[in-house]
Amino acid sequence: MNMYEEGLKIIEEKFGNGKDNVISMATIAREPNAEGKPRPCSCDVDAFYEDGCFYVTTWAKSNKMLQREESYNLD
């Protein structure tokens, strides 16, 4: 087993098998700081792990979702 496969096995053991997980999700704050620079923002979210992916459910108008939406709309 290579290191990648070993890592996936560890993740599956820790987070898989229908376990309810809390993970941190990082975004960029919607408003810049006092110097006009982007501000990192981190929050804990409830997540479900299955087949190599973390799935998160949240309200579409939450700050974390609005921040993600804005990051996709940057030119």
PAPATI-314343 format. One record per residue (C-alpha): residue number from 1; z, x, y; residue in three letters. Coordinates in pm, 1 decimal. Layout:
<r i="NUM" z="Z" x="X" y="Y" aa="ALA"/>
...
REM end
This chain:
<r i="1" z="0.0" x="0.0" y="0.0" aa="MET"/>
<r i="2" z="-97.8" x="146.5" y="337.9" aa="ASN"/>
<r i="3" z="117.9" x="125.9" y="652.2" aa="MET"/>
<r i="4" z="-75.6" x="-174.0" y="789.7" aa="TYR"/>
<r i="5" z="-24.4" x="-376.4" y="471.5" aa="GLU"/>
<r i="6" z="339.2" x="-271.1" y="458.7" aa="GLU"/>
<r i="7" z="384.9" x="-388.3" y="818.6" aa="GLY"/>
<r i="8" z="229.2" x="-726.6" y="741.6" aa="LEU"/>
<r i="9" z="459.7" x="-763.3" y="441.7" aa="LYS"/>
<r i="10" z="765.6" x="-693.3" y="657.8" aa="ILE"/>
<r i="11" z="651.6" x="-945.2" y="921.2" aa="ILE"/>
<r i="12" z="593.1" x="-1208.4" y="650.5" aa="GLU"/>
<r i="13" z="940.1" x="-1147.7" y="504.4" aa="GLU"/>
<r i="14" z="1114.3" x="-1164.3" y="844.1" aa="LYS"/>
<r i="15" z="920.1" x="-1445.9" y="1011.1" aa="PHE"/>
<r i="16" z="720.9" x="-1632.8" y="744.4" aa="GLY"/>
<r i="17" z="805.3" x="-1883.2" y="472.6" aa="ASN"/>
<r i="18" z="853.4" x="-2173.7" y="714.4" aa="GLY"/>
<r i="19" z="1124.8" x="-2003.2" y="920.6" aa="LYS"/>
<r i="20" z="1187.2" x="-2117.9" y="1276.8" aa="ASP"/>
<r i="21" z="1155.5" x="-1811.8" y="1503.8" aa="ASN"/>
<r i="22" z="1232.6" x="-1725.1" y="1863.4" aa="VAL"/>
<r i="23" z="1001.0" x="-1459.3" y="2007.7" aa="ILE"/>
<r i="24" z="940.8" x="-1325.6" y="2359.1" aa="SER"/>
<r i="25" z="614.4" x="-1400.8" y="2536.2" aa="MET"/>
<r i="26" z="516.1" x="-1192.2" y="2838.5" aa="ALA"/>
<r i="27" z="290.5" x="-1313.5" y="3118.9" aa="THR"/>
<r i="28" z="230.1" x="-1229.2" y="3483.7" aa="ILE"/>
<r i="29" z="418.9" x="-1441.3" y="3738.7" aa="ALA"/>
<r i="30" z="207.0" x="-1678.2" y="3945.3" aa="ARG"/>
<r i="31" z="340.4" x="-1539.2" y="4274.0" aa="GLU"/>
<r i="32" z="323.7" x="-1165.0" y="4355.2" aa="PRO"/>
<r i="33" z="630.1" x="-965.0" y="4453.4" aa="ASN"/>
<r i="34" z="717.5" x="-871.8" y="4814.7" aa="ALA"/>
<r i="35" z="463.9" x="-583.5" y="4808.2" aa="GLU"/>
<r i="36" z="188.2" x="-818.0" y="4686.3" aa="GLY"/>
<r i="37" z="185.6" x="-670.0" y="4335.6" aa="LYS"/>
<r i="38" z="187.3" x="-874.0" y="4014.2" aa="PRO"/>
<r i="39" z="527.7" x="-941.0" y="3860.6" aa="ARG"/>
<r i="40" z="577.7" x="-937.4" y="3483.2" aa="PRO"/>
<r i="41" z="754.9" x="-1241.9" y="3345.9" aa="CYS"/>
<r i="42" z="905.3" x="-1279.4" y="2998.9" aa="SER"/>
<r i="43" z="1049.8" x="-1585.4" y="2828.2" aa="CYS"/>
<r i="44" z="1166.3" x="-1677.4" y="2481.7" aa="ASP"/>
<r i="45" z="953.8" x="-1930.7" y="2293.5" aa="VAL"/>
<r i="46" z="987.6" x="-2110.6" y="1960.8" aa="ASP"/>
<r i="47" z="724.0" x="-1982.7" y="1716.7" aa="ALA"/>
<r i="48" z="597.3" x="-2047.0" y="1365.9" aa="PHE"/>
<r i="49" z="435.8" x="-1760.6" y="1168.3" aa="TYR"/>
<r i="50" z="159.1" x="-1830.3" y="916.6" aa="GLU"/>
<r i="51" z="-134.1" x="-1627.1" y="779.8" aa="ASP"/>
<r i="52" z="-91.9" x="-1338.8" y="1024.7" aa="GLY"/>
<r i="53" z="-52.6" x="-1551.4" y="1341.6" aa="CYS"/>
<r i="54" z="236.3" x="-1675.4" y="1553.4" aa="PHE"/>
<r i="55" z="190.3" x="-2034.1" y="1671.4" aa="TYR"/>
<r i="56" z="376.7" x="-2154.8" y="1980.2" aa="VAL"/>
<r i="57" z="410.5" x="-2511.6" y="2104.0" aa="THR"/>
<r i="58" z="497.3" x="-2578.7" y="2465.9" aa="THR"/>
<r i="59" z="429.6" x="-2816.0" y="2753.2" aa="TRP"/>
<r i="60" z="85.2" x="-2757.5" y="2909.5" aa="ALA"/>
<r i="61" z="224.9" x="-2750.5" y="3265.0" aa="LYS"/>
<r i="62" z="508.2" x="-2504.3" y="3196.4" aa="SER"/>
<r i="63" z="508.0" x="-2185.1" y="3405.6" aa="ASN"/>
<r i="64" z="419.4" x="-1972.4" y="3102.9" aa="LYS"/>
<r i="65" z="108.3" x="-2181.7" y="3032.1" aa="MET"/>
<r i="66" z="0.5" x="-2192.7" y="3397.2" aa="LEU"/>
<r i="67" z="39.5" x="-1813.3" y="3412.1" aa="GLN"/>
<r i="68" z="-177.1" x="-1771.0" y="3100.4" aa="ARG"/>
<r i="69" z="-439.2" x="-2008.0" y="3240.3" aa="GLU"/>
<r i="70" z="-457.8" x="-1810.0" y="3565.1" aa="GLU"/>
<r i="71" z="-490.0" x="-1480.3" y="3378.2" aa="SER"/>
<r i="72" z="-800.6" x="-1614.7" y="3201.6" aa="TYR"/>
<r i="73" z="-956.0" x="-1726.1" y="3530.3" aa="ASN"/>
<r i="74" z="-943.0" x="-1383.9" y="3697.9" aa="LEU"/>
<r i="75" z="-1279.2" x="-1226.6" y="3782.6" aa="ASP"/>
REM end
